Amino acid sequence: MFTLTLPDMSCGHCVKTVEKTVKEADAQASVSIDLPSKTARIQTSLDEQTLRNALTDAGYAPA
């Protein structure tokens, strides 16, 4: 499980985009997002760099 801070995530649309991005990279992933703290907890079989690259490509580079 990874917990990532996504500083550019600021609204409900951002949350949906992050969830969609993770699910496109790993359909079996589980995503839990806390918007006020701008964190995403992601359970996935992906390695961390692949996950970070996918989120960065979607415009939500992890801090």
C-alpha positions as a Python dict, from the first residue, in 0.01 Angstrom:
ca = {
    (1, 'M'): (0, 0, 0),
    (2, 'F'): (118, 347, -86),
    (3, 'T'): (15, 675, 75),
    (4, 'L'): (89, 964, -155),
    (5, 'T'): (43, 1337, -112),
    (6, 'L'): (-102, 1497, -424),
    (7, 'P'): (-69, 1876, -377),
    (8, 'D'): (-251, 1962, -701),
    (9, 'M'): (-566, 1771, -601),
    (10, 'S'): (-820, 2032, -495),
    (11, 'C'): (-1176, 1926, -583),
    (12, 'G'): (-1413, 1640, -647),
    (13, 'H'): (-1322, 1633, -1015),
    (14, 'C'): (-957, 1588, -918),
    (15, 'V'): (-1052, 1296, -693),
    (16, 'K'): (-1239, 1126, -980),
    (17, 'T'): (-945, 1179, -1215),
    (18, 'V'): (-697, 1031, -967),
    (19, 'E'): (-925, 731, -905),
    (20, 'K'): (-970, 677, -1281),
    (21, 'T'): (-597, 707, -1346),
    (22, 'V'): (-512, 445, -1085),
    (23, 'K'): (-786, 208, -1204),
    (24, 'E'): (-669, 241, -1566),
    (25, 'A'): (-318, 141, -1459),
    (26, 'D'): (-441, -141, -1230),
    (27, 'A'): (-807, -240, -1251),
    (28, 'Q'): (-778, -433, -922),
    (29, 'A'): (-641, -134, -727),
    (30, 'S'): (-818, 8, -425),
    (31, 'V'): (-811, 386, -385),
    (32, 'S'): (-904, 586, -74),
    (33, 'I'): (-869, 963, -98),
    (34, 'D'): (-877, 1227, 174),
    (35, 'L'): (-923, 1555, -10),
    (36, 'P'): (-865, 1793, 286),
    (37, 'S'): (-519, 1643, 346),
    (38, 'K'): (-463, 1588, -29),
    (39, 'T'): (-358, 1227, 30),
    (40, 'A'): (-437, 908, -154),
    (41, 'R'): (-398, 561, -5),
    (42, 'I'): (-360, 314, -287),
    (43, 'Q'): (-350, -65, -265),
    (44, 'T'): (-205, -190, -592),
    (45, 'S'): (21, -449, -747),
    (46, 'L'): (201, -171, -938),
    (47, 'D'): (546, -64, -830),
    (48, 'E'): (567, 284, -681),
    (49, 'Q'): (746, 445, -977),
    (50, 'T'): (486, 321, -1226),
    (51, 'L'): (211, 458, -1002),
    (52, 'R'): (388, 794, -962),
    (53, 'N'): (443, 818, -1340),
    (54, 'A'): (75, 752, -1414),
    (55, 'L'): (-37, 1017, -1164),
    (56, 'T'): (219, 1267, -1293),
    (57, 'D'): (103, 1210, -1652),
    (58, 'A'): (-254, 1284, -1535),
    (59, 'G'): (-141, 1616, -1382),
    (60, 'Y'): (-124, 1510, -1017),
    (61, 'A'): (245, 1467, -942),
    (62, 'P'): (299, 1317, -597),
    (63, 'A'): (504, 1529, -357),
}
